[in-house]
Amino acid sequence: MRWALHFDREAVEVMYTIPVDSWRQIKPIIWALPDNPTPDSMQADEENPSWYWLALPGDYIVTYAIVDEDHVIRIVDIE
């Protein structure tokens, strides 16, 4: 079963501030998470072990949570 992506408001607000050229590189990585929510480059967040993060092109980081019971990947923040 494929996972659904849900975006927190903070993540959406940041998406609008990312330069278009960077966003073109970042978007496919985020949109690939429903097919593979645990890619090899994923790291557990030290402060919140139920959250994970991925380094993105352009020195951005996406923080997300995997909500197993709802089959949802919640994009918490992009920094």
N, CA, C, O and CB atoms as a CASP TS submission, in Angstrom:
PFRMAT TS
TARGET T0000
AUTHOR 0000-0000-0000
METHOD Language model
MODEL 1
PARENT N/A
ATOM      1  N   MET     1       0.835  -1.186   0.000  1.00  0.00           N
ATOM      2  CA  MET     1       0.000   0.000   0.000  1.00  0.00           C
ATOM      3  C   MET     1       0.879   1.248   0.000  1.00  0.00           C
ATOM      4  O   MET     1       1.875   1.312   0.720  1.00  0.00           O
ATOM      5  CB  MET     1      -0.949  -0.001   1.215  1.00  0.00           C
ATOM      6  N   ARG     2       0.516   2.212  -0.787  1.00  0.00           N
ATOM      7  CA  ARG     2       1.262   3.461  -0.889  1.00  0.00           C
ATOM      8  C   ARG     2       0.913   4.374   0.278  1.00  0.00           C
ATOM      9  O   ARG     2      -0.222   4.395   0.753  1.00  0.00           O
ATOM     10  CB  ARG     2       0.971   4.163  -2.227  1.00  0.00           C
ATOM     11  N   TRP     3       1.903   5.120   0.724  1.00  0.00           N
ATOM     12  CA  TRP     3       1.723   6.068   1.803  1.00  0.00           C
ATOM     13  C   TRP     3       1.194   7.390   1.252  1.00  0.00           C
ATOM     14  O   TRP     3       1.400   7.705   0.080  1.00  0.00           O
ATOM     15  CB  TRP     3       3.043   6.283   2.559  1.00  0.00           C
ATOM     16  N   ALA     4       0.517   8.156   2.091  1.00  0.00           N
ATOM     17  CA  ALA     4       0.038   9.485   1.717  1.00  0.00           C
ATOM     18  C   ALA     4       0.968  10.527   2.328  1.00  0.00           C
ATOM     19  O   ALA     4       1.504  10.330   3.418  1.00  0.00           O
ATOM     20  CB  ALA     4      -1.439   9.709   2.186  1.00  0.00           C
ATOM     21  N   LEU     5       1.155  11.633   1.620  1.00  0.00           N
ATOM     22  CA  LEU     5       1.935  12.756   2.131  1.00  0.00           C
ATOM     23  C   LEU     5       1.004  13.806   2.711  1.00  0.00           C
ATOM     24  O   LEU     5       0.028  14.203   2.074  1.00  0.00           O
ATOM     25  CB  LEU     5       2.814  13.367   1.021  1.00  0.00           C
ATOM     26  N   HIS     6       1.305  14.250   3.913  1.00  0.00           N
ATOM     27  CA  HIS     6       0.595  15.366   4.535  1.00  0.00           C
ATOM     28  C   HIS     6       1.638  16.388   4.951  1.00  0.00           C
ATOM     29  O   HIS     6       2.679  16.025   5.498  1.00  0.00           O
ATOM     30  CB  HIS     6      -0.273  14.898   5.766  1.00  0.00           C
ATOM     31  N   PHE     7       1.372  17.650   4.700  1.00  0.00           N
ATOM     32  CA  PHE     7       2.320  18.723   4.988  1.00  0.00           C
ATOM     33  C   PHE     7       1.817  19.607   6.114  1.00  0.00           C
ATOM     34  O   PHE     7       0.687  20.094   6.069  1.00  0.00           O
ATOM     35  CB  PHE     7       2.575  19.561   3.739  1.00  0.00           C
ATOM     36  N   ASP     8       2.655  19.816   7.132  1.00  0.00           N
ATOM     37  CA  ASP     8       2.341  20.799   8.169  1.00  0.00           C
ATOM     38  C   ASP     8       2.459  22.196   7.569  1.00  0.00           C
ATOM     39  O   ASP     8       3.167  22.404   6.583  1.00  0.00           O
ATOM     40  CB  ASP     8       3.286  20.640   9.406  1.00  0.00           C
ATOM     41  N   ARG     9       1.760  23.142   8.175  1.00  0.00           N
ATOM     42  CA  ARG     9       1.759  24.524   7.681  1.00  0.00           C
ATOM     43  C   ARG     9       3.176  25.088   7.560  1.00  0.00           C
ATOM     44  O   ARG     9       3.489  25.768   6.583  1.00  0.00           O
ATOM     45  CB  ARG     9       0.927  25.413   8.608  1.00  0.00           C
ATOM     46  N   GLU    10       4.029  24.812   8.539  1.00  0.00           N
ATOM     47  CA  GLU    10       5.390  25.337   8.512  1.00  0.00           C
ATOM     48  C   GLU    10       6.147  24.859   7.277  1.00  0.00           C
ATOM     49  O   GLU    10       6.883  25.630   6.662  1.00  0.00           O
ATOM     50  CB  GLU    10       6.139  24.925   9.776  1.00  0.00           C
ATOM     51  N   ALA    11       5.972  23.609   6.918  1.00  0.00           N
ATOM     52  CA  ALA    11       6.651  23.061   5.743  1.00  0.00           C
ATOM     53  C   ALA    11       6.147  23.730   4.473  1.00  0.00           C
ATOM     54  O   ALA    11       6.937  24.045   3.583  1.00  0.00           O
ATOM     55  CB  ALA    11       6.445  21.541   5.658  1.00  0.00           C
ATOM     56  N   VAL    12       4.853  23.946   4.379  1.00  0.00           N
ATOM     57  CA  VAL    12       4.277  24.589   3.194  1.00  0.00           C
ATOM     58  C   VAL    12       4.788  26.020   3.072  1.00  0.00           C
ATOM     59  O   VAL    12       5.120  26.471   1.976  1.00  0.00           O
ATOM     60  CB  VAL    12       2.730  24.575   3.260  1.00  0.00           C
ATOM     61  N   GLU    13       4.853  26.728   4.184  1.00  0.00           N
ATOM     62  CA  GLU    13       5.348  28.101   4.154  1.00  0.00           C
ATOM     63  C   GLU    13       6.784  28.162   3.650  1.00  0.00           C
ATOM     64  O   GLU    13       7.134  29.056   2.880  1.00  0.00           O
ATOM     65  CB  GLU    13       5.256  28.728   5.540  1.00  0.00           C
ATOM     66  N   VAL    14       7.613  27.220   4.077  1.00  0.00           N
ATOM     67  CA  VAL    14       9.007  27.193   3.629  1.00  0.00           C
ATOM     68  C   VAL    14       9.093  26.840   2.149  1.00  0.00           C
ATOM     69  O   VAL    14       9.936  27.383   1.435  1.00  0.00           O
ATOM     70  CB  VAL    14       9.820  26.188   4.460  1.00  0.00           C
ATOM     71  N   MET    15       8.237  25.943   1.680  1.00  0.00           N
ATOM     72  CA  MET    15       8.274  25.547   0.264  1.00  0.00           C
ATOM     73  C   MET    15       8.151  26.759  -0.646  1.00  0.00           C
ATOM     74  O   MET    15       8.763  26.793  -1.713  1.00  0.00           O
ATOM     75  CB  MET    15       7.152  24.547  -0.046  1.00  0.00           C
ATOM     76  N   TYR    16       7.373  27.749  -0.242  1.00  0.00           N
ATOM     77  CA  TYR    16       7.185  28.942  -1.058  1.00  0.00           C
ATOM     78  C   TYR    16       8.386  29.879  -1.033  1.00  0.00           C
ATOM     79  O   TYR    16       8.460  30.804  -1.842  1.00  0.00           O
ATOM     80  CB  TYR    16       5.966  29.681  -0.597  1.00  0.00           C
ATOM     81  N   THR    17       9.325  29.656  -0.120  1.00  0.00           N
ATOM     82  CA  THR    17      10.501  30.520  -0.039  1.00  0.00           C
ATOM     83  C   THR    17      11.728  29.911  -0.717  1.00  0.00           C
ATOM     84  O   THR    17      12.734  30.596  -0.902  1.00  0.00           O
ATOM     85  CB  THR    17      10.819  30.818   1.408  1.00  0.00           C
ATOM     86  N   ILE    18      11.655  28.642  -1.086  1.00  0.00           N
ATOM     87  CA  ILE    18      12.796  27.966  -1.712  1.00  0.00           C
ATOM     88  C   ILE    18      12.903  28.413  -3.165  1.00  0.00           C
ATOM     89  O   ILE    18      11.903  28.419  -3.883  1.00  0.00           O
ATOM     90  CB  ILE    18      12.650  26.414  -1.623  1.00  0.00           C
ATOM     91  N   PRO    19      14.105  28.790  -3.609  1.00  0.00           N
ATOM     92  CA  PRO    19      14.276  29.174  -5.013  1.00  0.00           C
ATOM     93  C   PRO    19      13.842  28.044  -5.958  1.00  0.00           C
ATOM     94  O   PRO    19      14.003  26.864  -5.648  1.00  0.00           O
ATOM     95  CB  PRO    19      15.743  29.555  -5.284  1.00  0.00           C
ATOM     96  N   VAL    20      13.297  28.424  -7.100  1.00  0.00           N
ATOM     97  CA  VAL    20      12.727  27.461  -8.053  1.00  0.00           C
ATOM     98  C   VAL    20      13.749  26.403  -8.457  1.00  0.00           C
ATOM     99  O   VAL    20      13.413  25.221  -8.522  1.00  0.00           O
ATOM    100  CB  VAL    20      12.212  28.187  -9.300  1.00  0.00           C
ATOM    101  N   ASP    21      14.981  26.805  -8.728  1.00  0.00           N
ATOM    102  CA  ASP    21      15.997  25.829  -9.147  1.00  0.00           C
ATOM    103  C   ASP    21      16.248  24.787  -8.066  1.00  0.00           C
ATOM    104  O   ASP    21      16.396  23.603  -8.371  1.00  0.00           O
ATOM    105  CB  ASP    21      17.307  26.538  -9.495  1.00  0.00           C
ATOM    106  N   SER    22      16.299  25.211  -6.810  1.00  0.00           N
ATOM    107  CA  SER    22      16.478  24.265  -5.704  1.00  0.00           C
ATOM    108  C   SER    22      15.241  23.383  -5.543  1.00  0.00           C
ATOM    109  O   SER    22      15.356  22.179  -5.313  1.00  0.00           O
ATOM    110  CB  SER    22      16.768  25.018  -4.390  1.00  0.00           C
ATOM    111  N   TRP    23      14.060  23.989  -5.663  1.00  0.00           N
ATOM    112  CA  TRP    23      12.823  23.234  -5.497  1.00  0.00           C
ATOM    113  C   TRP    23      12.707  22.116  -6.534  1.00  0.00           C
ATOM    114  O   TRP    23      12.185  21.045  -6.226  1.00  0.00           O
ATOM    115  CB  TRP    23      11.619  24.169  -5.598  1.00  0.00           C
ATOM    116  N   ARG    24      13.182  22.350  -7.743  1.00  0.00           N
ATOM    117  CA  ARG    24      13.150  21.316  -8.787  1.00  0.00           C
ATOM    118  C   ARG    24      13.984  20.102  -8.407  1.00  0.00           C
ATOM    119  O   ARG    24      13.688  18.994  -8.854  1.00  0.00           O
ATOM    120  CB  ARG    24      13.648  21.886 -10.109  1.00  0.00           C
ATOM    121  N   GLN    25      15.008  20.283  -7.602  1.00  0.00           N
ATOM    122  CA  GLN    25      15.828  19.167  -7.134  1.00  0.00           C
ATOM    123  C   GLN    25      15.241  18.515  -5.887  1.00  0.00           C
ATOM    124  O   GLN    25      15.359  17.304  -5.699  1.00  0.00           O
ATOM    125  CB  GLN    25      17.244  19.641  -6.849  1.00  0.00           C
ATOM    126  N   ILE    26      14.616  19.315  -5.044  1.00  0.00           N
ATOM    127  CA  ILE    26      14.077  18.831  -3.767  1.00  0.00           C
ATOM    128  C   ILE    26      12.760  18.080  -3.945  1.00  0.00           C
ATOM    129  O   ILE    26      12.547  17.041  -3.320  1.00  0.00           O
ATOM    130  CB  ILE    26      13.874  19.999  -2.810  1.00  0.00           C
ATOM    131  N   LYS    27      11.887  18.599  -4.786  1.00  0.00           N
ATOM    132  CA  LYS    27      10.545  18.046  -4.942  1.00  0.00           C
ATOM    133  C   LYS    27      10.532  16.540  -5.247  1.00  0.00           C
ATOM    134  O   LYS    27       9.766  15.814  -4.613  1.00  0.00           O
ATOM    135  CB  LYS    27       9.828  18.783  -6.039  1.00  0.00           C
ATOM    136  N   PRO    28      11.343  16.040  -6.187  1.00  0.00           N
ATOM    137  CA  PRO    28      11.295  14.594  -6.453  1.00  0.00           C
ATOM    138  C   PRO    28      11.702  13.732  -5.259  1.00  0.00           C
ATOM    139  O   PRO    28      11.230  12.604  -5.110  1.00  0.00           O
ATOM    140  CB  PRO    28      12.189  14.269  -7.617  1.00  0.00           C
ATOM    141  N   ILE    29      12.574  14.266  -4.414  1.00  0.00           N
ATOM    142  CA  ILE    29      13.000  13.506  -3.230  1.00  0.00           C
ATOM    143  C   ILE    29      11.848  13.392  -2.241  1.00  0.00           C
ATOM    144  O   ILE    29      11.596  12.316  -1.699  1.00  0.00           O
ATOM    145  CB  ILE    29      14.225  14.178  -2.552  1.00  0.00           C
ATOM    146  N   ILE    30      11.148  14.497  -2.006  1.00  0.00           N
ATOM    147  CA  ILE    30      10.008  14.469  -1.077  1.00  0.00           C
ATOM    148  C   ILE    30       8.882  13.616  -1.648  1.00  0.00           C
ATOM    149  O   ILE    30       8.276  12.824  -0.927  1.00  0.00           O
ATOM    150  CB  ILE    30       9.499  15.902  -0.789  1.00  0.00           C
ATOM    151  N   TRP    31       8.600  13.774  -2.935  1.00  0.00           N
ATOM    152  CA  TRP    31       7.511  13.024  -3.556  1.00  0.00           C
ATOM    153  C   TRP    31       7.828  11.538  -3.699  1.00  0.00           C
ATOM    154  O   TRP    31       6.928  10.753  -3.994  1.00  0.00           O
ATOM    155  CB  TRP    31       7.197  13.606  -4.912  1.00  0.00           C
ATOM    156  N   ALA    32       9.074  11.133  -3.499  1.00  0.00           N
ATOM    157  CA  ALA    32       9.443   9.716  -3.535  1.00  0.00           C
ATOM    158  C   ALA    32       9.210   9.035  -2.183  1.00  0.00           C
ATOM    159  O   ALA    32       9.203   7.807  -2.106  1.00  0.00           O
ATOM    160  CB  ALA    32      10.909   9.566  -3.948  1.00  0.00           C
ATOM    161  N   LEU    33       9.022   9.811  -1.127  1.00  0.00           N
ATOM    162  CA  LEU    33       8.833   9.223   0.208  1.00  0.00           C
ATOM    163  C   LEU    33       7.633   8.267   0.301  1.00  0.00           C
ATOM    164  O   LEU    33       7.742   7.266   1.010  1.00  0.00           O
ATOM    165  CB  LEU    33       8.663  10.329   1.223  1.00  0.00           C
ATOM    166  N   PRO    34       6.501   8.512  -0.367  1.00  0.00           N
ATOM    167  CA  PRO    34       5.400   7.540  -0.278  1.00  0.00           C
ATOM    168  C   PRO    34       5.769   6.158  -0.831  1.00  0.00           C
ATOM    169  O   PRO    34       5.215   5.149  -0.395  1.00  0.00           O
ATOM    170  CB  PRO    34       4.190   8.070  -1.023  1.00  0.00           C
ATOM    171  N   ASP    35       6.691   6.111  -1.775  1.00  0.00           N
ATOM    172  CA  ASP    35       7.131   4.822  -2.309  1.00  0.00           C
ATOM    173  C   ASP    35       8.167   4.152  -1.424  1.00  0.00           C
ATOM    174  O   ASP    35       8.256   2.925  -1.387  1.00  0.00           O
ATOM    175  CB  ASP    35       7.693   5.001  -3.696  1.00  0.00           C
ATOM    176  N   ASN    36       8.955   4.955  -0.709  1.00  0.00           N
ATOM    177  CA  ASN    36       9.986   4.431   0.176  1.00  0.00           C
ATOM    178  C   ASN    36      10.180   5.404   1.338  1.00  0.00           C
ATOM    179  O   ASN    36      11.040   6.282   1.267  1.00  0.00           O
ATOM    180  CB  ASN    36      11.324   4.206  -0.593  1.00  0.00           C
ATOM    181  N   PRO    37       9.392   5.262   2.407  1.00  0.00           N
ATOM    182  CA  PRO    37       9.478   6.208   3.521  1.00  0.00           C
ATOM    183  C   PRO    37      10.760   6.092   4.352  1.00  0.00           C
ATOM    184  O   PRO    37      11.030   6.946   5.196  1.00  0.00           O
ATOM    185  CB  PRO    37       8.299   6.019   4.417  1.00  0.00           C
ATOM    186  N   THR    38      11.537   5.052   4.120  1.00  0.00           N
ATOM    187  CA  THR    38      12.777   4.877   4.878  1.00  0.00           C
ATOM    188  C   THR    38      13.971   4.698   3.936  1.00  0.00           C
ATOM    189  O   THR    38      14.582   3.630   3.908  1.00  0.00           O
ATOM    190  CB  THR    38      12.661   3.665   5.826  1.00  0.00           C
ATOM    191  N   PRO    39      14.303   5.738   3.166  1.00  0.00           N
ATOM    192  CA  PRO    39      15.466   5.616   2.279  1.00  0.00           C
ATOM    193  C   PRO    39      16.752   5.457   3.085  1.00  0.00           C
ATOM    194  O   PRO    39      16.796   5.790   4.269  1.00  0.00           O
ATOM    195  CB  PRO    39      15.570   6.843   1.354  1.00  0.00           C
ATOM    196  N   ASP    40      17.789   4.951   2.440  1.00  0.00           N
ATOM    197  CA  ASP    40      19.063   4.706   3.124  1.00  0.00           C
ATOM    198  C   ASP    40      19.653   5.959   3.757  1.00  0.00           C
ATOM    199  O   ASP    40      20.332   5.870   4.780  1.00  0.00           O
ATOM    200  CB  ASP    40      20.059   4.124   2.156  1.00  0.00           C
ATOM    201  N   SER    41      19.406   7.109   3.173  1.00  0.00           N
ATOM    202  CA  SER    41      19.992   8.351   3.686  1.00  0.00           C
ATOM    203  C   SER    41      19.206   8.965   4.839  1.00  0.00           C
ATOM    204  O   SER    41      19.608  10.000   5.372  1.00  0.00           O
ATOM    205  CB  SER    41      20.099   9.352   2.576  1.00  0.00           C
ATOM    206  N   MET    42      18.105   8.353   5.228  1.00  0.00           N
ATOM    207  CA  MET    42      17.259   8.838   6.320  1.00  0.00           C
ATOM    208  C   MET    42      17.986   8.709   7.660  1.00  0.00           C
ATOM    209  O   MET    42      18.709   7.741   7.894  1.00  0.00           O
ATOM    210  CB  MET    42      15.925   8.061   6.358  1.00  0.00           C
ATOM    211  N   GLN    43      17.785   9.695   8.533  1.00  0.00           N
ATOM    212  CA  GLN    43      18.362   9.675   9.872  1.00  0.00           C
ATOM    213  C   GLN    43      17.253   9.906  10.893  1.00  0.00           C
ATOM    214  O   GLN    43      16.323  10.671  10.640  1.00  0.00           O
ATOM    215  CB  GLN    43      19.481  10.748  10.016  1.00  0.00           C
ATOM    216  N   ALA    44      17.350   9.246  12.040  1.00  0.00           N
ATOM    217  CA  ALA    44      16.400   9.499  13.124  1.00  0.00           C
ATOM    218  C   ALA    44      16.755  10.812  13.790  1.00  0.00           C
ATOM    219  O   ALA    44      17.933  11.122  13.967  1.00  0.00           O
ATOM    220  CB  ALA    44      16.398   8.339  14.158  1.00  0.00           C
ATOM    221  N   ASP    45      15.742  11.589  14.164  1.00  0.00           N
ATOM    222  CA  ASP    45      15.955  12.853  14.855  1.00  0.00           C
ATOM    223  C   ASP    45      16.331  12.558  16.305  1.00  0.00           C
ATOM    224  O   ASP    45      15.642  11.793  16.979  1.00  0.00           O
ATOM    225  CB  ASP    45      14.684  13.759  14.778  1.00  0.00           C
ATOM    226  N   GLU    46      17.421  13.159  16.791  1.00  0.00           N
ATOM    227  CA  GLU    46      17.887  12.888  18.151  1.00  0.00           C
ATOM    228  C   GLU    46      16.938  13.421  19.208  1.00  0.00           C
ATOM    229  O   GLU    46      16.792  12.812  20.268  1.00  0.00           O
ATOM    230  CB  GLU    46      19.254  13.484  18.358  1.00  0.00           C
ATOM    231  N   GLU    47      16.293  14.541  18.941  1.00  0.00           N
ATOM    232  CA  GLU    47      15.395  15.156  19.924  1.00  0.00           C
ATOM    233  C   GLU    47      14.030  14.494  19.962  1.00  0.00           C
ATOM    234  O   GLU    47      13.384  14.460  21.009  1.00  0.00           O
ATOM    235  CB  GLU    47      15.231  16.624  19.626  1.00  0.00           C
ATOM    236  N   ASN    48      13.589  13.971  18.832  1.00  0.00           N
ATOM    237  CA  ASN    48      12.278  13.334  18.747  1.00  0.00           C
ATOM    238  C   ASN    48      12.426  12.046  17.937  1.00  0.00           C
ATOM    239  O   ASN    48      12.389  12.095  16.708  1.00  0.00           O
ATOM    240  CB  ASN    48      11.216  14.296  18.099  1.00  0.00           C
ATOM    241  N   PRO    49      12.591  10.901  18.590  1.00  0.00           N
ATOM    242  CA  PRO    49      12.895   9.657  17.877  1.00  0.00           C
ATOM    243  C   PRO    49      11.793   9.154  16.942  1.00  0.00           C
ATOM    244  O   PRO    49      12.029   8.227  16.168  1.00  0.00           O
ATOM    245  CB  PRO    49      13.195   8.598  18.867  1.00  0.00           C
ATOM    246  N   SER    50      10.608   9.737  16.994  1.00  0.00           N
ATOM    247  CA  SER    50       9.566   9.317  16.049  1.00  0.00           C
ATOM    248  C   SER    50       9.622  10.145  14.764  1.00  0.00           C
ATOM    249  O   SER    50       8.851   9.909  13.834  1.00  0.00           O
ATOM    250  CB  SER    50       8.172   9.442  16.695  1.00  0.00           C
ATOM    251  N   TRP    51      10.534  11.111  14.716  1.00  0.00           N
ATOM    252  CA  TRP    51      10.729  11.934  13.531  1.00  0.00           C
ATOM    253  C   TRP    51      12.016  11.521  12.837  1.00  0.00           C
ATOM    254  O   TRP    51      12.933  10.987  13.462  1.00  0.00           O
ATOM    255  CB  TRP    51      10.762  13.435  13.897  1.00  0.00           C
ATOM    256  N   TYR    52      12.070  11.773  11.550  1.00  0.00           N
ATOM    257  CA  TYR    52      13.231  11.444  10.738  1.00  0.00           C
ATOM    258  C   TYR    52      13.591  12.659   9.887  1.00  0.00           C
ATOM    259  O   TYR    52      12.777  13.566   9.711  1.00  0.00           O
ATOM    260  CB  TYR    52      12.958  10.194   9.845  1.00  0.00           C
ATOM    261  N   TRP    53      14.813  12.669   9.363  1.00  0.00           N
ATOM    262  CA  TRP    53      15.206  13.773   8.500  1.00  0.00           C
ATOM    263  C   TRP    53      16.065  13.267   7.359  1.00  0.00           C
ATOM    264  O   TRP    53      16.739  12.241   7.457  1.00  0.00           O
ATOM    265  CB  TRP    53      15.953  14.845   9.296  1.00  0.00           C
ATOM    266  N   LEU    54      16.016  14.025   6.272  1.00  0.00           N
ATOM    267  CA  LEU    54      16.823  13.763   5.084  1.00  0.00           C
ATOM    268  C   LEU    54      17.501  15.056   4.674  1.00  0.00           C
ATOM    269  O   LEU    54      16.885  16.122   4.680  1.00  0.00           O
ATOM    270  CB  LEU    54      15.957  13.192   3.918  1.00  0.00           C
ATOM    271  N   ALA    55      18.772  14.954   4.320  1.00  0.00           N
ATOM    272  CA  ALA    55      19.470  16.105   3.747  1.00  0.00           C
ATOM    273  C   ALA    55      19.034  16.236   2.294  1.00  0.00           C
ATOM    274  O   ALA    55      18.921  15.245   1.573  1.00  0.00           O
ATOM    275  CB  ALA    55      21.033  15.950   3.862  1.00  0.00           C
ATOM    276  N   LEU    56      18.792  17.467   1.881  1.00  0.00           N
ATOM    277  CA  LEU    56      18.324  17.752   0.530  1.00  0.00           C
ATOM    278  C   LEU    56      19.332  18.628  -0.191  1.00  0.00           C
ATOM    279  O   LEU    56      20.162  19.267   0.455  1.00  0.00           O
ATOM    280  CB  LEU    56      16.944  18.430   0.558  1.00  0.00           C
ATOM    281  N   PRO    57      19.279  18.673  -1.507  1.00  0.00           N
ATOM    282  CA  PRO    57      20.163  19.581  -2.245  1.00  0.00           C
ATOM    283  C   PRO    57      19.963  21.026  -1.789  1.00  0.00           C
ATOM    284  O   PRO    57      18.870  21.415  -1.378  1.00  0.00           O
ATOM    285  CB  PRO    57      19.911  19.464  -3.761  1.00  0.00           C
ATOM    286  N   GLY    58      21.030  21.808  -1.869  1.00  0.00           N
ATOM    287  CA  GLY    58      20.944  23.210  -1.482  1.00  0.00           C
ATOM    288  C   GLY    58      21.006  23.419   0.014  1.00  0.00           C
ATOM    289  O   GLY    58      20.568  24.458   0.509  1.00  0.00           O
ATOM    290  N   ASP    59      21.536  22.459   0.744  1.00  0.00           N
ATOM    291  CA  ASP    59      21.669  22.550   2.205  1.00  0.00           C
ATOM    292  C   ASP    59      20.335  22.661   2.927  1.00  0.00           C
ATOM    293  O   ASP    59      20.254  23.297   3.978  1.00  0.00           O
ATOM    294  CB  ASP    59      22.522  23.733   2.564  1.00  0.00           C
ATOM    295  N   TYR    60      19.294  22.056   2.381  1.00  0.00           N
ATOM    296  CA  TYR    60      17.990  21.998   3.049  1.00  0.00           C
ATOM    297  C   TYR    60      17.856  20.650   3.744  1.00  0.00           C
ATOM    298  O   TYR    60      18.513  19.677   3.372  1.00  0.00           O
ATOM    299  CB  TYR    60      16.820  22.219   2.033  1.00  0.00           C
ATOM    300  N   ILE    61      17.009  20.606   4.743  1.00  0.00           N
ATOM    301  CA  ILE    61      16.710  19.367   5.462  1.00  0.00           C
ATOM    302  C   ILE    61      15.201  19.259   5.576  1.00  0.00           C
ATOM    303  O   ILE    61      14.530  20.224   5.944  1.00  0.00           O
ATOM    304  CB  ILE    61      17.394  19.333   6.880  1.00  0.00           C
ATOM    305  N   VAL    62      14.667  18.086   5.261  1.00  0.00           N
ATOM    306  CA  VAL    62      13.243  17.836   5.463  1.00  0.00           C
ATOM    307  C   VAL    62      13.103  16.951   6.701  1.00  0.00           C
ATOM    308  O   VAL    62      13.775  15.927   6.824  1.00  0.00           O
ATOM    309  CB  VAL    62      12.585  17.161   4.195  1.00  0.00           C
ATOM    310  N   THR    63      12.233  17.356   7.605  1.00  0.00           N
ATOM    311  CA  THR    63      11.920  16.580   8.802  1.00  0.00           C
ATOM    312  C   THR    63      10.526  16.014   8.623  1.00  0.00           C
ATOM    313  O   THR    63       9.596  16.734   8.258  1.00  0.00           O
ATOM    314  CB  THR    63      12.021  17.450  10.106  1.00  0.00           C
ATOM    315  N   TYR    64      10.381  14.710   8.883  1.00  0.00           N
ATOM    316  CA  TYR    64       9.084  14.083   8.685  1.00  0.00           C
ATOM    317  C   TYR    64       8.833  12.993   9.716  1.00  0.00           C
ATOM    318  O   TYR    64       9.763  12.482  10.340  1.00  0.00           O
ATOM    319  CB  TYR    64       8.985  13.507   7.284  1.00  0.00           C
ATOM    320  N   ALA    65       7.576  12.651   9.883  1.00  0.00           N
ATOM    321  CA  ALA    65       7.155  11.580  10.790  1.00  0.00           C
ATOM    322  C   ALA    65       6.432  10.522   9.973  1.00  0.00           C
ATOM    323  O   ALA    65       5.700  10.837   9.035  1.00  0.00           O
ATOM    324  CB  ALA    65       6.237  12.126  11.937  1.00  0.00           C
ATOM    325  N   ILE    66       6.641   9.279  10.334  1.00  0.00           N
ATOM    326  CA  ILE    66       5.932   8.172   9.704  1.00  0.00           C
ATOM    327  C   ILE    66       4.822   7.749  10.658  1.00  0.00           C
ATOM    328  O   ILE    66       5.090   7.276  11.762  1.00  0.00           O
ATOM    329  CB  ILE    66       6.899   6.971   9.371  1.00  0.00           C
ATOM    330  N   VAL    67       3.582   7.920  10.228  1.00  0.00           N
ATOM    331  CA  VAL    67       2.423   7.584  11.058  1.00  0.00           C
ATOM    332  C   VAL    67       1.880   6.247  10.545  1.00  0.00           C
ATOM    333  O   VAL    67       1.037   6.205   9.648  1.00  0.00           O
ATOM    334  CB  VAL    67       1.311   8.725  11.010  1.00  0.00           C
ATOM    335  N   ASP    68       2.379   5.163  11.132  1.00  0.00           N
ATOM    336  CA  ASP    68       2.054   3.820  10.646  1.00  0.00           C
ATOM    337  C   ASP    68       0.565   3.526  10.621  1.00  0.00           C
ATOM    338  O   ASP    68       0.050   3.006   9.631  1.00  0.00           O
ATOM    339  CB  ASP    68       2.739   2.799  11.494  1.00  0.00           C
ATOM    340  N   GLU    69      -0.136   3.857  11.707  1.00  0.00           N
ATOM    341  CA  GLU    69      -1.545   3.481  11.811  1.00  0.00           C
ATOM    342  C   GLU    69      -2.415   4.156  10.752  1.00  0.00           C
ATOM    343  O   GLU    69      -3.454   3.616  10.372  1.00  0.00           O
ATOM    344  CB  GLU    69      -2.067   3.826  13.187  1.00  0.00           C
ATOM    345  N   ASP    70      -2.000   5.335  10.270  1.00  0.00           N
ATOM    346  CA  ASP    70      -2.765   6.042   9.240  1.00  0.00           C
ATOM    347  C   ASP    70      -2.150   5.906   7.855  1.00  0.00           C
ATOM    348  O   ASP    70      -2.719   6.373   6.869  1.00  0.00           O
ATOM    349  CB  ASP    70      -2.880   7.502   9.597  1.00  0.00           C
ATOM    350  N   HIS    71      -0.985   5.265   7.781  1.00  0.00           N
ATOM    351  CA  HIS    71      -0.247   5.095   6.528  1.00  0.00           C
ATOM    352  C   HIS    71       0.044   6.470   5.898  1.00  0.00           C
ATOM    353  O   HIS    71      -0.178   6.697   4.709  1.00  0.00           O
ATOM    354  CB  HIS    71      -1.053   4.197   5.537  1.00  0.00           C
ATOM    355  N   VAL    72       0.555   7.381   6.758  1.00  0.00           N
ATOM    356  CA  VAL    72       0.800   8.762   6.355  1.00  0.00           C
ATOM    357  C   VAL    72       2.253   9.121   6.641  1.00  0.00           C
ATOM    358  O   VAL    72       2.822   8.721   7.657  1.00  0.00           O
ATOM    359  CB  VAL    72      -0.162   9.734   7.090  1.00  0.00           C
ATOM    360  N   ILE    73       2.834   9.878   5.730  1.00  0.00           N
ATOM    361  CA  ILE    73       4.121  10.512   5.973  1.00  0.00           C
ATOM    362  C   ILE    73       3.823  11.988   6.172  1.00  0.00           C
ATOM    363  O   ILE    73       3.354  12.670   5.261  1.00  0.00           O
ATOM    364  CB  ILE    73       5.149  10.265   4.785  1.00  0.00           C
ATOM    365  N   ARG    74       4.100  12.469   7.368  1.00  0.00           N
ATOM    366  CA  ARG    74       3.791  13.856   7.735  1.00  0.00           C
ATOM    367  C   ARG    74       5.054  14.697   7.609  1.00  0.00           C
ATOM    368  O   ARG    74       5.992  14.542   8.391  1.00  0.00           O
ATOM    369  CB  ARG    74       3.215  13.941   9.185  1.00  0.00           C
ATOM    370  N   ILE    75       5.075  15.579   6.632  1.00  0.00           N
ATOM    371  CA  ILE    75       6.208  16.478   6.446  1.00  0.00           C
ATOM    372  C   ILE    75       6.063  17.585   7.485  1.00  0.00           C
ATOM    373  O   ILE    75       5.170  18.428   7.401  1.00  0.00           O
ATOM    374  CB  ILE    75       6.264  17.060   4.972  1.00  0.00           C
ATOM    375  N   VAL    76       6.957  17.562   8.457  1.00  0.00           N
ATOM    376  CA  VAL    76       6.868  18.462   9.597  1.00  0.00           C
ATOM    377  C   VAL    76       7.492  19.812   9.272  1.00  0.00           C
ATOM    378  O   VAL    76       6.916  20.857   9.578  1.00  0.00           O
ATOM    379  CB  VAL    76       7.548  17.847  10.817  1.00  0.00           C
ATOM    380  N   ASP    77       8.665  19.791   8.654  1.00  0.00           N
ATOM    381  CA  ASP    77       9.374  21.040   8.400  1.00  0.00           C
ATOM    382  C   ASP    77      10.403  20.851   7.299  1.00  0.00           C
ATOM    383  O   ASP    77      10.877  19.742   7.054  1.00  0.00           O
ATOM    384  CB  ASP    77      10.049  21.549   9.678  1.00  0.00           C
ATOM    385  N   ILE    78      10.735  21.936   6.649  1.00  0.00           N
ATOM    386  CA  ILE    78      11.842  21.983   5.705  1.00  0.00           C
ATOM    387  C   ILE    78      12.677  23.180   6.128  1.00  0.00           C
ATOM    388  O   ILE    78      12.168  24.296   6.229  1.00  0.00           O
ATOM    389  CB  ILE    78      11.348  22.096   4.192  1.00  0.00           C
ATOM    390  N   GLU    79      13.962  22.948   6.376  1.00  0.00           N
ATOM    391  CA  GLU    79      14.820  24.042   6.833  1.00  0.00           C
ATOM    392  C   GLU    79      15.999  24.191   5.900  1.00  0.00           C
ATOM    393  O   GLU    79      16.845  25.060   6.109  1.00  0.00           O
ATOM    394  CB  GLU    79      15.304  23.803   8.275  1.00  0.00           C
TER
END
